[in-house]
């Protein structure tokens, strides 16, 4: 991974970057309003000839002052250009307007994260999601998902599902290379993976294990698909270390799930996976590790998604470097059989089995490798 190994900026470039960071929240909101107000769309429709400001004002129906300050901000952000008194949209403006991942990220940051990030400093101090109080009195966001405002839910699920839904066609053949008969979907959320499995393999039975709020949504969806005979449900809180997994499964699936827990909690969950699986069972873990990204911007997105976990979600998890996961698996008694990187660019699929012999023990400090 060639990113983040050297400081290559000149002093002037570094100071300029620091200035841009200092106005980061203002830049974000300006760009969002330029998108949502129709200003960028209006300029795009005007084509390469662009529009004078007065015509932009007329077409979007907003006061001249507001349009002026937004367009001037857009010049510095790089969303528009100004030549011969006419504004034109840039390529960056085009992607802000049309790129689906950019839209998903922006909506998630605004609707789910923005207000709660005011408490990031307190979250770092306490190890608790102090920003979550913006939505209610919950220990984690997962407990309150079904009670969040509709727009917040929409943006949360849009962000959560963007990659997970797209990886299904790539990972289903890998999971069913040696077809499991009974698959346990841990953190099954709204049931999309269970539905995909039953469609891919006519013989597999799936159990979804999750919190009550998520299970009720999944159950409704499963029933609407006529899959109740093949998909069952198991209510569980995995933060309770006494909570065992349901027996009788020869494969366990966890997609974008373990990043919702601390390393100690991950190890506890994996140990319970080991207790449930027999020696021939398989554990499948799908995650986006920041050290395995092909482009720098993907690692950038993962690093800053980690801070959502810090301030909003639970206060103690993140998008991980792969090494802590390897250590957690080893301590829990698993070995990695296969590692498939680059799934839809950013994801890695780990295929694991129980290791013969005793699990490794933690180091004397009780912690794993720190990156």
C-alpha positions in Angstrom: 0.0 0.0 0.0 1.9 3.1 -1.2 -0.4 5.6 0.6 0.4 7.4 3.8 4.1 6.5 3.8 5.7 9.9 3.1 4.9 13.6 3.5 5.4 14.9 0.0 3.8 18.3 0.2 5.8 21.6 0.1 5.3 24.0 3.0 3.0 26.1 0.9 0.9 23.1 -0.2 0.7 21.9 3.4 -0.5 25.3 4.7 -3.0 25.5 1.9 -4.4 22.1 2.8 -4.6 23.0 6.5 -6.6 26.1 5.5 -9.0 24.0 3.5 -9.4 21.5 6.4 -10.3 24.4 8.7 -13.3 25.3 6.6 -14.2 21.6 5.9 -17.7 21.7 7.5 -18.6 24.9 5.6 -17.4 23.4 2.3 -19.5 20.3 2.9 -22.7 22.2 3.6 -22.1 24.6 0.7 -21.6 21.7 -1.7 -24.7 19.9 -0.4 -26.9 23.0 -0.9 -25.5 23.6 -4.3 -26.5 20.0 -5.1 -29.9 20.1 -3.5 -31.0 23.6 -4.5 -30.8 22.7 -8.2 -28.0 25.1 -9.0 -25.5 22.5 -10.2 -28.3 20.7 -12.2 -29.2 24.0 -13.8 -25.6 24.7 -14.9 -25.2 21.2 -16.2 -28.4 21.6 -18.3 -27.0 24.8 -19.7 -24.0 22.9 -21.2 -20.6 24.4 -22.1 -22.0 27.9 -22.7 -22.9 28.2 -19.0 -25.2 30.8 -17.5 -24.8 34.3 -16.1 -25.7 34.6 -12.4 -29.0 36.4 -13.1 -30.2 33.5 -15.2 -29.2 31.0 -12.6 -31.3 33.0 -10.1 -34.3 33.0 -12.4 -34.2 29.3 -13.1 -33.7 28.1 -9.5 -36.1 30.6 -8.0 -33.9 31.6 -5.1 -32.9 35.0 -3.9 -29.9 36.6 -5.8 -27.8 36.9 -2.6 -28.0 33.3 -1.7 -27.2 32.1 -5.2 -24.3 34.5 -5.4 -22.6 33.3 -2.2 -23.1 29.7 -3.1 -21.7 30.1 -6.6 -18.7 32.0 -5.2 -18.1 29.2 -2.7 -18.5 26.7 -5.6 -15.6 28.4 -7.4 -13.2 27.7 -4.5 -14.5 24.2 -4.0 -14.0 23.4 -7.6 -17.6 22.7 -8.5 -18.0 25.6 -10.9 -15.9 27.9 -13.1 -16.5 31.5 -14.0 -15.3 33.0 -17.4 -16.8 35.9 -19.3 -19.4 36.4 -16.6 -20.8 32.9 -17.1 -20.8 30.0 -14.6 -20.2 26.5 -15.8 -20.2 23.2 -13.9 -16.9 21.3 -13.6 -16.3 17.5 -13.7 -16.2 17.5 -9.9 -19.6 19.2 -9.9 -20.9 16.6 -12.3 -19.8 13.7 -10.0 -21.2 15.4 -6.9 -24.5 15.6 -8.7 -24.6 12.1 -10.3 -22.1 9.7 -8.7 -24.2 7.4 -6.6 -21.5 6.6 -4.0 -20.8 10.3 -3.5 -24.5 11.0 -3.0 -24.8 8.1 -0.5 -21.8 9.3 1.5 -23.0 12.9 1.6 -26.5 12.0 2.7 -25.1 9.7 5.4 -22.7 12.3 6.7 -25.4 15.0 6.8 -28.4 13.0 8.1 -26.7 10.6 10.4 -23.3 12.1 11.5 -23.2 15.9 11.1 -24.8 17.1 14.4 -23.4 14.2 16.4 -19.8 15.0 15.4 -19.9 18.1 17.5 -19.3 15.6 20.4 -16.4 13.7 18.8 -13.9 15.0 21.3 -16.1 13.7 24.2 -16.4 10.4 22.5 -12.6 10.0 22.2 -12.3 10.8 25.9 -15.1 8.5 27.1 -15.1 5.7 24.6 -18.9 6.2 24.2 -20.9 7.4 21.2 -21.7 10.8 22.8 -23.2 12.1 19.5 -25.9 9.5 19.5 -27.9 11.6 22.0 -28.9 13.7 19.1 -31.3 10.8 18.2 -32.3 9.4 21.6 -31.2 7.6 24.7 -29.6 4.5 23.1 -26.4 2.6 24.0 -25.6 2.0 20.3 -27.2 3.2 17.1 -28.2 -0.4 16.3 -30.6 -0.5 19.3 -32.3 2.6 18.0 -32.4 2.0 14.2 -36.1 1.3 14.0 -36.8 4.5 16.0 -34.7 6.9 14.0 -36.4 9.6 11.9 -37.4 8.3 8.4 -34.8 10.4 6.5 -32.0 9.3 8.9 -33.0 5.6 8.5 -33.1 6.1 4.7 -29.6 7.6 4.6 -28.2 5.0 7.1 -29.5 2.0 5.2 -28.5 3.6 1.9 -24.9 3.8 3.2 -24.9 0.4 4.8 -26.3 -1.4 1.8 -24.5 0.4 -1.0 -21.6 -2.1 -1.1 -23.1 -5.1 0.6 -25.8 -5.4 -2.0 -23.4 -5.1 -4.9 -21.0 -7.7 -3.6 -23.6 -10.5 -3.6 -23.0 -11.7 -7.2 -19.3 -11.9 -6.6 -19.3 -13.6 -3.2 -22.2 -16.1 -3.6 -20.2 -18.4 -5.8 -17.3 -18.3 -3.3 -19.6 -19.1 -0.3 -21.4 -21.9 -2.2 -18.3 -23.4 -3.8 -18.8 -26.2 -1.2 -22.5 -25.6 -0.6 -23.5 -25.2 3.1 -26.8 -26.9 4.1 -27.6 -24.6 7.0 -26.1 -21.1 7.0 -26.2 -18.7 10.0 -26.4 -15.1 8.9 -25.1 -13.1 11.9 -26.2 -9.5 11.8 -28.6 -10.2 9.0 -30.2 -6.8 9.2 -33.1 -6.6 6.7 -32.7 -10.1 5.3 -31.2 -9.2 1.9 -28.3 -11.7 2.2 -30.7 -14.5 3.3 -32.9 -13.8 0.3 -30.0 -13.8 -2.0 -28.8 -17.2 -0.7 -32.1 -18.9 -1.1 -32.3 -17.6 -4.6 -28.8 -18.8 -5.5 -29.1 -22.2 -3.9 -32.4 -24.1 -3.8 -31.4 -26.3 -0.9 -29.9 -24.0 1.7 -31.7 -23.1 4.9 -30.7 -19.8 6.5 -31.0 -18.5 10.1 -30.8 -14.8 10.6 -29.4 -13.7 14.0 -29.9 -10.1 15.1 -31.4 -7.7 17.5 -35.3 -7.7 17.8 -35.8 -4.5 15.9 -33.9 -5.7 12.9 -35.4 -9.1 13.0 -38.9 -7.7 12.8 -38.1 -5.9 9.6 -36.3 -9.0 8.2 -39.2 -11.3 9.1 -41.7 -9.0 7.3 -39.6 -9.1 4.2 -39.0 -12.8 4.3 -42.7 -13.5 4.6 -43.5 -11.2 1.7 -41.1 -13.3 -0.4 -42.7 -16.6 0.6 -39.5 -17.8 2.2 -40.6 -18.5 5.7 -40.1 -22.3 5.3 -36.4 -21.7 4.4 -35.4 -18.8 6.6 -35.7 -18.8 10.4 -34.9 -16.2 13.0 -32.8 -16.1 16.2 -32.9 -13.1 18.5 -29.6 -12.3 20.2 -27.5 -9.5 21.6 -23.9 -10.3 20.8 -22.6 -7.8 23.3 -23.8 -10.3 25.9 -20.8 -12.8 26.2 -23.1 -15.4 27.6 -25.2 -15.4 24.4 -24.5 -18.6 22.5 -25.1 -19.0 18.8 -27.8 -21.4 17.7 -26.5 -24.9 16.9 -26.8 -26.9 13.7 -25.1 -24.7 11.1 -22.3 -25.7 8.9 -21.4 -22.2 7.8 -21.5 -18.7 9.4 -21.7 -15.5 7.4 -20.8 -12.0 8.7 -20.9 -9.2 6.3 -19.7 -5.7 7.3 -20.6 -6.8 10.8 -17.5 -7.3 12.9 -16.4 -3.7 12.3 -19.3 -2.7 14.6 -17.4 -4.1 17.6 -14.1 -3.5 19.5 -11.3 -6.0 19.2 -12.2 -7.6 22.5 -15.8 -8.0 21.4 -14.8 -9.3 18.0 -12.7 -12.0 19.7 -15.6 -12.9 22.0 -17.9 -13.2 19.0 -15.4 -15.3 17.1 -14.9 -17.7 20.0 -18.6 -18.3 20.1 -18.5 -19.0 16.4 -15.8 -21.6 17.0 -18.0 -23.1 19.8 -20.9 -23.5 17.3 -19.1 -24.8 14.2 -17.8 -28.3 13.9 -14.3 -29.0 12.5 -15.5 -29.0 8.9 -17.6 -25.8 9.2 -16.7 -22.6 7.5 -16.7 -19.0 8.7 -17.1 -16.3 6.0 -16.2 -12.7 6.9 -16.7 -9.9 4.4 -15.0 -6.6 5.4 -13.4 -3.5 3.9 -9.9 -3.2 5.3 -8.3 0.2 4.9 -4.8 -1.3 4.2 -6.1 -3.3 1.3 -7.6 -0.5 -0.7 -6.5 0.0 -4.4 -6.9 3.8 -4.3 -6.2 6.4 -1.7 -9.7 7.9 -1.7 -11.1 4.5 -0.6 -8.8 4.4 2.4 -9.8 8.0 3.1 -13.5 7.1 3.2 -12.8 4.2 5.5 -10.7 6.2 7.9 -13.5 8.8 8.3 -16.2 6.1 8.5 -14.3 5.0 11.6 -15.1 8.3 13.3 -18.8 7.7 12.7 -18.4 4.6 14.9 -16.5 6.7 17.5 -19.0 9.5 17.8 -22.4 8.0 16.7 -22.6 4.2 16.4 -21.0 2.6 19.5 -17.9 4.5 20.6 -15.3 1.7 20.3 -15.1 0.2 16.8 -13.9 1.2 13.4 -13.1 0.2 9.8 -10.0 -1.9 10.6 -6.6 -2.5 9.3 -6.6 -6.2 8.4 -3.9 -7.2 11.0 -6.1 -6.8 14.1 -8.7 -9.1 12.4 -6.0 -11.7 11.7 -5.0 -11.6 15.4 -8.6 -11.8 16.7 -9.2 -14.9 14.5 -6.0 -16.6 15.7 -6.9 -16.0 19.4 -10.4 -17.3 18.8 -9.0 -20.5 17.3 -9.5 -20.0 13.6 -7.1 -20.2 10.6 -7.7 -18.4 7.3 -8.0 -20.7 4.4 -8.6 -18.1 1.6 -8.4 -14.4 1.3 -10.1 -12.7 -1.7 -9.3 -9.0 -2.0 -10.7 -6.5 -4.4 -14.3 -7.6 -4.4 -16.2 -4.6 -5.9 -12.8 -2.8 -5.4 -12.9 -2.4 -1.6 -14.0 -5.6 0.1 -12.1 -8.7 1.3 -13.7 -12.1 1.8 -12.0 -14.2 4.5 -12.8 -17.9 4.4 -11.9 -19.5 7.8 -12.0 -22.8 9.6 -11.3 -23.9 13.1 -7.7 -24.6 13.7 -6.6 -28.0 15.1 -5.4 -27.7 18.7 -5.8 -25.0 21.3 -6.5 -21.3 20.5 -3.7 -18.8 20.8 -3.6 -16.8 24.0 -3.5 -13.0 24.1 -0.2 -11.2 24.9 0.7 -10.3 28.5 -1.0 -6.9 28.0 -4.2 -8.5 26.9 -4.2 -6.5 23.6 -3.5 -7.3 20.0 -1.3 -5.8 17.4 -1.9 -2.1 17.2 -1.5 -0.3 13.9 
